Structures are given as structure tokens and as C-alpha cells.
Amino acid sequence: MALVLSVSPAQANHITASLVAEKPGARGGEVMLAVTMQPEQGWHGYWLNPGDAGLGLTLDWTLPKGSKAGDLQYPVPQTLLVQGLMNHVYEHAYAVLVPLTLPADAQAGTTLPISAKAQWLACTETICVPEQATLQGTVTVGEGPAEARFSGWRAALPAPLDRAGTFTTTAKGLSLAIPFPATARVEDPHFFIAGDGLVDYAAPQVFRRKGDLLIVDLPRAKVPSAERPGLISGVLSLGEGAGGIALTAKPGPVPDGGTPLTGTAAFSATTLALAILGALAGGLVLNVMPCVFPILSLKALALARGNSHHARREGLAYAAGVILACLALGAAMLALRAGGEQVGWAFQLQEPGVVAVLLLLALAITANFAGLYEMPGLSVERGAGSMGAFGTGLLAAFVATPCTGPFMAAAMGAALVLPTWAALAVFAALGLGLALPFLLLGFVPPLRRLLPKPGAWMEKFRQVMALPMGLTALALGWLAWRLGGATFAAAAAALGAVVVVALAFAGRAQRKGLPVARFVAPALLALAATAYLATPRLADSHKQADAGLLDAQPFSQAALASARASGKPVFAYFTADWCLSCKVNESTSIEREATRDAFRKAGVVVLVGDWTRRDPEITRFLGEQGVAGVPLYLWYPARGEPQKLPQVLTPETLPGLAAGR
């Protein structure tokens, strides 16, 4: 008989593993072993190819001399789509079977000790914990009854296909033809490919039937493997409870056409609709940002001077500029990610050259509001027609999109994994939300009538609006210091001073009725090019370290795993110096003495992920949490399920969590 022993590690695992032998075996013969895996409620383990994230089971065997363990045989996995990331998992109890060849010289009646150091990853939808255990047991040489549970474990394995399929590479990925009788029923198939880096796991798999073939089109991976596969293997799941088929495919012809199967898209219309609504709401929120509200206010007041036709035309032009800017930023992000770069929303603010240009732009707008010169698109006296409104829309979108607002997090996270056309629809919805107030003013006359009547006070109002824009310029100067150090910040500020002086002289010429645009525009473009190309060479790559009031440790996956293993509560927050909502939350709710005292009393470990500069590890982690930007706040209690906190914190939120309320 086989002795079964489940070893409990010092820190309790969330997946309990044990080693079971099916029955005694003859010398030189084969005995089947099973590594049983029992996840806790809400936890899951992984298939041999875990998908977009995760880690399968690994076994380091200690066996009697002459014994040999074979390949791991997994049951048919399940798909788990978490915030757009596709994982291949088991959310229930399962067993991985391993054939064991016994020594040819083993004597009948001998008890052979076997052990394996097992490692795996246990995850919920929000947290993963690396786990391990030493599994031990014995196998008797001889005859005896079989363990009854093996019949069920064998039935869960995919049935081997007796014929090889064929596959071919296409412009979009792989096309695979699987021998499958036309009379056999299949309702919800999914192909789990064993090779890594070949396909996009979360993208839709399109199935079609042609005669005795089941054909599946698999989109290429976003970061494809450089090697061309000579053989493809995997498991075709036939649907929940219907089992699966293990197969291999070799290069060969795959026929065109066939009858499409429905229900094979990896995302639903509901998911896309929710992402679009979230982006639309997030764009609306961006209008109250201090760098956008002055621009929107002055453009709105300018509409009060025009007729309905003029208002509608400018409203459409402004909306076109905003939407185009959001589409351009989104397309650039998607293109960089497709090229293997780890970037997220507001990636442009992680580049010193972009921050230097934004500083110059903020100073130029502040100088305009202060009355040093006239920028027609931002004049309350007159507009610059449709082109001026279009340019103002581009400007508003560019300076408004750094932060991820309350409704944008899930929307931008979904955009990273949706098909390109759907992702661009989300970015367009963000632009529409940002443009919607001005667009409504252009098309709804009663709203325009609510605006104050034009008068001399409007010029005073414009000068008042110079204050928030000036504060924005100061914030960008501070960001330049945080991002690239004192020398870089000083160089950017010096260029900004030159811009302000040049615009002041241009304003004097404007007031005398002299044309200045043809001289000033090239000079400003030259200064902007210098800011973008030259000043980053002065940037210091040393990252600013600031533990803050909470003595926060820098975030890393290893630091998070270590903190979780300590058994203490963990608060992990992700921020950036260019994120206004992050800084507001830190000022009002995080960097407070009440929070510090509550955390010290509860022994909370604090981790901070500073995303001010590009950090691939933080970008990957944000993607795993289903968001594309900051802020992100995660609370890991000492016991229980982790929580994703709201993006707007209150002063009571964190002390309450620390106190268990």
C-alpha cells in the first residue's frame, strides 16, 4: 500500500498539496503518482502555461536509485479573465499526475521512499503568493488495491488526439486546423496553447468548422517570440464540464472558409460599453483640473460673444481637437506596448523632455492670461475661428490627461487589452467626455444664456485665471526637479524665462499693431525643440527617495511577497509626482499623523510604488491589477481577502482599515 503524507509548511499555504501513489507496482514497471492541489475558497492554481500571469507547479524529486519521474500531466484548465488579463487556472481541487518508473532491481515487498520539493503560485483575483511544500510518501513493490480517486483524476485529463493537426502563420497570428468529426458537438471551445510568446491569450479566438476539421484563428502575441515554432501542442477545451483534447500540430495547410462558431470572443459588448462609459465620465471629471478649468472657462465666455452658428462651429472644432489628441496619445501608448515597452497612461510625463515642453507651455498660457500678449484661441474678446478652437482643444487634452480620475482606471485598464479598434473607441470616449461641456454650450443656446453677460470684468477674470495656470507651471517646475534633478529643472526654468520675455516683447508689438507671429513662432518652436532635445541630457537619473511620514518602503513584487509572508497588514499605494489626485490623497489621507499612529499600532507595512519615472515592474503590476495609471491603493489585511481601495480617499479610510473597521 502507498503511504500518503501531506506536509504543512511553517506559513500556512492557500493551496494544500499532497502526494498520492495509485497502487503498488512491479519492479521496472510504472506507477502513477498524483500531486493533489486543494485551493482555499477564492484562490486558484495554474496550468503548465499560466497565460498572461502566474506560475505552474514545479517538482524537484528525490527518488530511489533507478527510479525516474515522467512529465507532469495536467487536467483540462479553465480560463480566468481578470481586468483584461487571461490566465489558465484551476479554481477547484485538482490533481497533477506523474508517471513513476520503479527500479528494475527492486525486490518484491520493498517500500521505496519518494519525496518532492514542490513550488507553485497561489492567487486570488487581486494577490498572488508563492508557496512551497515538501511532499513525501512511499511506493510498495508488489501487488495491492488501487486508490479509487485515480479514476476521477484520469477522467479530468484531456483525451489524446490520435492524429496531428496542422498550423500555419498568418498576417495576424496562427491558424490551426484540428481533426474533429463533423458530427461531434462543441459549444464553447477554447484552445490552451502550451508554447509561450506565440499568441495573445486575452484576444478573441475565432473558431469555424469545415467538414471534419475545427479551425481556430489565434491572434499573435503583443510581444511575439523570435523563434518560429516547429510544432504546436496544447489542449482544446470543449466547454465547461465537456472535457478536452490534448493535441499536437505540425506546419501544414489550413483551409479557408467554414462555418463560424458563435460565443468565442474574449470580451463582450457589455465590457466595451462599460469601458466607454467609464472613459466618458472620466473625461468629464478632467474638466475641473486646475490646468484645464481656466482654458474651458475662457473659451466658454468667448462663446457668449458669438452667434449660434459661430458657437456650434467652434464647439465642433474644439471637440475635434480634444478627441484627436486623446486618440493620438492612446495610439502612441498602444504602439509602444505592442513594441514591447512597459508603458501606461500618462507615459509622456515620465519623459524629462516632455515635462520641459509642458513647463514652457504652461508659462506661455500663464503669460497670456496675465495679459502680456494675446493668443487668439484663448482670447475672451475674440476667437481665432475654428482653427483656434481646434488648437485649443489639442492644448486642453494634452495638459489634462496625465492623471487617472475616479472613473478612468478600469476604462484605461480595459483599453490595454481590448482589440485595437475597441481601445481607440475608449480613448475617443475620453476625449468626448473632456470636450462635452464646451460642445453642449455650442449646441444648447439656453446653456449659453446662463453665462454672465460679456463686459470689462472678463479681462479681470482672465487675469485671475492666470493664478491656477501659474500654480500649474510651478508644479511642473517641481516635477522637473523631481524627475531630472536641480540642473535639469534650472535649465528648463531658464528656457521658460526666455519664452516669457519673448512673449512680453511680442505683446508690446501686438499692441502697436505690428505683425509678430512670423518672427515669434519660429523662435518659440526653436526653444521648445531645445527643451525637448537638449535639456534631458542634463537630467539626473538618480531617483528621488522619500519614505514620508509613514516610513514607506519602495514597492517591488519581492517586497510585497516578503511583507505578506510576515503576517502583518500591508498598505501598497502607487503614485507619481505629476498626478494631482495622488498628491491630494497623500496630503489629506495618507501622509497624516493619524494614519501614521494607526498604522504603527496595527504594525502595518507600507509600500510605495513611485511611477514618476518609467518603471517596468510597476507598469506590469498596474496592468495585473487592471489599471493603466495612478493612483492605485491596495490594502492587504493580515487575514482575509485583499481590497482595492477607492481612488478618492478620506481621512478616515486608512485609520479605519488599520483598526479593523
N, C-alpha and C positions, 0 to 999 in steps of 0.2 A: 504493500500500500504506500501511497505517497503522503508524506507529511507536509502540511500546509502551515506556514507561519507568516503572519502579516506584521511587519516591523513598524512601529510608530516612532518617528523621529522626535528630537527634543522639542521642536516647534511643530505644533500640530499642523498637518497638511490639510488642504482643502479638497484634495483628491486622495483617497485612501487606496494604496496599491498592495497587492498580494501576489504570490507566485503559487501556481497550482499545476501539478502534473496529472495527465489524464488517467494513466494507469501504469502498472509495472511494465517493463519492456524486456525483450530478449537481447542478449549480448550482440553488439553490432547492429541492432535494429534501431528503429526510430520511435521516439516517444514525443507526443505533443505536449508542450507546456503552454500555460496561459498566464499572462500578466493581467490580472483583473484591476480595473480602474473604477472607483466609485466616487463621482464628484458630489460635493455638497450641493444643496439647493441653490441655484443661481450661478454655479460655477461650471466650467467646461474644460475638456482637454482637446488635443489636436491630432489630426491625421498626419501621415508622413510628410505631406506638403501642406503646411498650415494655412497657406493663402497669403493675404496681404500682411498678416502679422501672426506671431505665435511661434511655437516650437513643439515638435513631436517628441515622442518617447525615445530615449536613448538608453541602452543597456550595456554595461561593462561586465562581462561574465567572468566568473571564477568556476571552472569546471574540472572534473576528474581528467586525468591524462587519457588521451584517446577519444574524448568526447568533443562534439562540435555542435554549436548552435547555428541554426539556419536563419534566413531572412524573416523579419517581422511581417506578420500577416494581419492587416487591419480590417475591421468591419467597414461597411459602407458608411461614409461620413455624412454629415449634414452641412448645409450652408448656413452661415450666420452673417447677416449684413448689419454692421454696426456703424452708423454715421457714414455710410458710403464705402466702408472697407469690408471686403468679402473674406471671411475666414472659413476654413474647413474644420469642423469641430464635432465633438460628441457632448451633448448636454444631458446625457443619461449614463447609467452604468454600462460599461463595455469591456471587452477583453481583447487583447492583442495576442495572437497565437504565435508560438515559436517552435518549429520542429527541432528536436534534440537527438542527435545520433549518439548512441551509447558505445563505450569501448568494445572492441572486438574480443578482448581477452577478459572481459568481466565475468566473474563466476556467479552462477545462479544463487540467489538468496542474498547477494551483496547489496548493501544500502549505500548508494552514491550520494554524497553531499553536493548540492548545487547552490550557487548564490549569484546575485547580480546587483551591481550598484546602478540603480535606476534614477534618471533625471527627466523632468518634464516641466511644462509650464501650465499652471492653473490660472484661469482667468474668469472674470465676470465681464460684463459689457463695459466696465469702466476701469478695471485694475487687473494687472497680471502679477503673479507671484511665482518665481522659480522654486520648484520643490524637488526633493530627492528622498530616497529611502534605500536601504539595503534589504533586498528580498532574498530569503533563504528557504530552502526546502530539501527534500530528498527524493530520489527515484530508486525503487527496488528493482533488481534484475530478477526476472521471473514472470509469473503469471498472477493475475488478480483481477478484481472487478474494476470497471471504468467509472470515472467521475461523471455523473449524469448531466452535469451542466454543460459539458463539452458539445453535446448535440445542438443546444441552442446557440452556443458561441460559433460553431461551424456554420450554422444556418445564417448567421449575420454577415459572414464573409461574402464578398462578391463572387458570383459564379464565373469561372474562367471561360472565355470565349474560345472555341476550338479553331477559329480562323482569324488570321490577322486582318486588320483594316488597312486602309491606305490614307495618306495625307499629302497635302500639297500646300506650299506657301502662296499666299495671295498678297495683293497690294495692301490689304487691311489686316492680315494676320495669318491664321491657319484655317484650312478647310479639311475636315476629317470625315471619311466615309466608313461607317461601321456596319458589318454584316448583321442584319436584323430582319427576321421574317416579316413580310408584309401583313401577315395575319396576326402577329403579336401586338398586343395593346401597349401603348405608352402614353401617359397623360402629362407628367411634369418632369421631363428628363433634365439632368444636369451632368456635364462631364467634368470630373475632377482629374486634372492633368497632374502627373507625378513630377514632371520636369519643372524647374523653377526658371523664371525670367522669360517664359515663352508667350504667355497670354496675359491679358488684363482680366484678373479674376472677377472684378466687380462689374465689368462691362456686360451688356446683354449677349447671351448665347442664342444664336438663331438656328433652330432645328427645322429640317424638312425631310420628307420621306419620298423615296423614289424606288419603287419596286421593293426588293429585299435589302435595301440599304437605308440606314438612318444617317443623315448628313448633318453635321454641325459646323457652323462657322464661328471661329473663336477670334475675337479682336486681339491684335498684337499688344504686348506689354508696353506700358508707357516708357519703361527703360528696358528695351529688349536685350536679350543675351547676344553676345557677339558670335556665339557658335551656332551653326545651323544643325538642327537635330537630325541624327541619322535614324532614330527610332523614337516613337512616342508611346508611352504607356500611361495608363490611368484607369479610372473606374467610371462607368456610366451608371449613375443613379436613375432608377426608373420612376422615382416618386416616393413620397413618404409611405413606408410600410410595404413597398413593392420590391425591395431588394435592389441589386445592382449587378453589373457585369464587369469583370476585370478583362482588359484587352490590351493588345499592343497594335501599333500601326506602323507601317513602313512607307517610305516615299512611293507614290504611285498616283494614278489618275483619280480624280474625284469628279463625278458628273455634275453638270449644271442642272438647274431646274428642280422640279419636285414640288410636293405639296407642303406648304409651310405648316408648322405646328404653332398653335397659339399658346400664350402664357409663358413665353421663355424670356421675356425682358427682365433685366436685373433691377429695374427701377419702374415705379408706377407713375401714372399720370397724377395721382394724389401727391406723391413725393415731390414731383416737379412743381405742382401748383402751390404746395406749402412753401417750397424754397422761393418761388417767385413772390408770394405774398410777404414772406419774411424780408426779402430784399427791398420790396416796395415800402414796407413800414420802416425799415432801417434807413432808407434814403430820406424819408420824411423827417426822421429824427436828426439827420445830419444838418438840416437847415437851421437848427438852433446852436450849432457850434460857433464859437466867437470869431472864427476866421471866415465863416460863410454868412452869418446873420447880417453883418454890415453891408455886404455886397447885395444880398437879397433885398434888404430894406431900401437901399438907394435905387436899385432897379425898379422896385415896386413903386416908389414915389415918382420916378421918371415916367411910369405908365400913366400916372394921373394927368399928365400934361397932354397926352395924345388922344386921338380918337379911337374908336373901336377897331377899325381896320389896322391902324398902327399898332395897337395893343396886341391883337391876335398875331400879327406878323412877328413882332418881337418875342411874344411868348413861344411861338413855334421855333424861332431861331435859337432862343436861349435853351429850350428843351433839347434841340438837336445837338447843341454844343455839349451839354451835360451828358447826354446819353452816349455820344461818340467818345467822350473822354473815359467814361466808365467802361465802355466796350474795349477801348484801346488798352487800358490798364489790365482788364481781365484777360484779354487775349495775350498780352505780354506775359502775364503770370502763367497762363496755361502753356504757352510755348516754352518758357523756361523750365517748367516742371516736366514737360514732355522730353526736354533735352537732358534730364537727369538732375537739374538744380533743385535743391530743397528750399523753396521759397513759398511764402504765403501772402495773404492780403496785406497791403501797405509795404510790400517788399522794397519799394523805391526809397522809402525813408531809412532803410538800412545802408544806403549808399551815401558817403560823405558829399560827393559832387551834387547829388540831387538836393540834399539839405542846403548846401551853399546857394544853389539857384533859388530855392524856395525862400531863403532869407532875403536875397535881393528882391524877389517878387513881393514879399510882404512889406519890405521897406518902401518899394515903389508905390504900392497901394496906400500905405500909410501917408506918404508924401502927397498923394493925390487927394486923400480925404482931408488932409490938413490945409489944402489949398495952394500948395507950392506950384502945381501945374495942373493942367486939365487932361484927363484921359476920357475921350468921348464916350466910351462904353460905360463909364461909371459916373457920368455927369447927371446931376438932378435937373439941370437946366435944359439939356438936350441929349438925345441919344446919338448913336452913330449908325442908326438904321439896323437892318437885320444882321449885317456883318459884325457890328459892335455887340449886339446881343449874343450872337453865336460865340464870339471870342470870350465874352463874359461868362457864358455857360461853361466853356472849356476851363476857364480860370477857376470858377467856383467848384467844379468837380475835382480838379487837381488838388486844391488845397483842402477839400472837405473829406476825402476818402481815407485818411490814414487810420482812423480808429474803427473798430468793430463795435457797433452800437448794440443795444439790447435785442433787437430783432434780427441782426445781421449774422450772428455767429453761426447758427445752424444753416442759414441760407448760403453763406460763403463756404462753409464746410461741405455742403452738398455739391456746390459748383465744382469742387476739386475732383469729384469722382463721377459726375454726370457726363454723358456724351457731350462733345464739344458744342453742338448746336444748342443743347439744353442749358449748358453752363453759360453760354453767351446770352441766352434769354434771361437768366438770373441777373447777370451784370447789367443788361439793358433795363430790367425792372428796378435795379438800384438807382440807375440814372433817372428813370421816370419818377421815382419817389422823391429824389432830390429836386427835380425840376417842377414837380406838381404844383406847389403853391404859386409860383410865378405863372405857370401855364393856366391855372384857374383864374388868376387875376386878369390875364389877357382875354379869356373867353367868357367870363361871367361879369357883365357890367355892374350888377349890384354889389359885388365884392369890391370893385374899384371905387364905387361911390362911398364905401366905408372908410377909404383912405382920407387922411387930412387934406384939406384944400391946399393947393400949391401957394407958396409965399416965400418971403425972405427968410423965414425960420428954417427952410430946408437947407440953406447953406450952413447955418449953425448946426443943424442936425448932422450934416456930413462931417463937420469938424469934430463933433462928439464921437462919431463912429471911428475917427482916427485912433481913439483910445484902445478899443479892443483889438484893432489891427496892429497898433503899436505893441500891445502886450503879446500878440502872436509873433511879431518879429523878435521881441525879447526872448520868448520861449524857443524860437528857432535858433537864436544865438546860443542859448543854454544847451540846446540839443547838439549844436555843432561842437561845443566844448565836450559834452559827454561822449559824443560819437568819435571825435578825432583829436581831442586834446586842445590845449591852450593855443598852440601855434596855428593850428588849422582854424580854430574859431576866430583868432585875431585876424588872419588873412581874409576870411570870409566877411568879417565885420568891416575891414578896411575897404574891400570892394563895394560893400553896401554903402559906405560913406561916400565913395566916389559916385555911385549911382544917384544918391540923394542930391549931391552938389550939382551933378549934370542935369538932373530934372529941375532943380531950382532955377538954373540958368535958362533951361528950356521954357519954364513957366514965365520968366520975365520977357522972353522973346514973344511968347504967345500973347501976352497982354498988350504988347506993342503991335500986334497984328502980323508978326513975321512968321513965315513958314519954317518950322524946325524939324518936322518929322523925318525928312530925308537925311538930316545930319545926325539927329539923336538916335534914331532906330538902329543904324549900323553900330554906333558906339555902345548902345545897350546890349546888342547881340554879342559884340566882342567881349564885353565884361561878363555876360552870362556864360559864354564859352570858356573864358578864363576860370570862372568859378567852378564850372563842371569838370574841366580837364586838368587844370593846374593845381588848384587848392588841395585835392585829395592826396597829392604827393607829400603834403605836409602833415597829413593825418597820422596820429599815433595809434598803432594797432593794439596798444595795451588797453584792456577792458577796465572801465572804472568799477571798482569793487566797493559795495556799500551794504553792510549787513543790516543797517537800520536799527530801529528801536527793538525789533523782535529777534535780533541776532540770527537772521536768516542765513542758511547755507545755500550755496549755488546749487541749482537743480541739475540732476543727471539721473538717468534710469538706475544707475548703481546706487546713488544716494537715496533714491526713493525706495528701492528694494531693501536697503540696509535700515532705513528708518521704519519701514513697515515690519521688518523682522524683529525690531526692538520691542514690539508690543505697545508702543506709545502712539497716541493720536498724531496725525500728520496733517499740516495745512500747506498745500502747494499752490502758489499763485504765480501767474505768468503776466509779465508787464513789459512795457517799453517806455523810454523817456519821451517818445513822440506821441504817446497815447494819452489824450486828455482825460478820458473817462477812467483810465488806470490811475492817473495821478489824483483825481478827485476821490476815488475809493480809498487810495492809500492815505490821503490826508484825513478823511472823515471816519474811516472804519478800520484800517489796518495798522498804520503807524500811530497808535494811540496807547497811552499808559494803561487804560482799562483793558485793552486787548492784551498788552504785554503781561499784566498781572494775572489775567485769567489763564493765559497760555502757560505761564510759569507754574501756576498752581496745579494745572492738569498735566504738566510735562509734555506739552505739545512740541513736536519737531516742526520747524518752519523751513520750507524750501522755496526759493525764489528763482524763477526762470526769466532772466533778463534777455529780452528779444530785441533790444535796441539795435544791436548789431546782428548780422546774419549768423545763425547758429543752427546747423543742420539737425542736431539732436533734438533741440526744442521744436523745430519745424515738424520733424517726424512725429514727435509726441503730440503736438497740437492736432495734426492730421488724424492720429489714432483716436483722439477724443472727439473727432467730428467737427472741429472748428478750423477756420483758416486764419485767425488772427487773435489778438489780445483785446481785452482782458479775459483770462480764464482762471477760475477759482475752484479748487478741488479740496474736499475735506475727507480724510481717511480716519474714521474712528478706530480706537484700539480694537474694538469688536464690532462686527456688523458691516453693512454694505457701504462703500464709499459714495459720496454725494458730489454732484456738480452744482455749485452754488450759483445764484443769480449774478448777472453782470453788473447789477447795481446793488451794492452792499449798504446796510445801515449800521450805525454804531453798535447796535445790539446783536448783530448777526454772529460775529465770531466769539465774543464772550459767552453768548448763549450756547453755541455749539461746544465750547470748551467745558461748560458747566453741565452738559448733557441735556439741555433744554430743547 
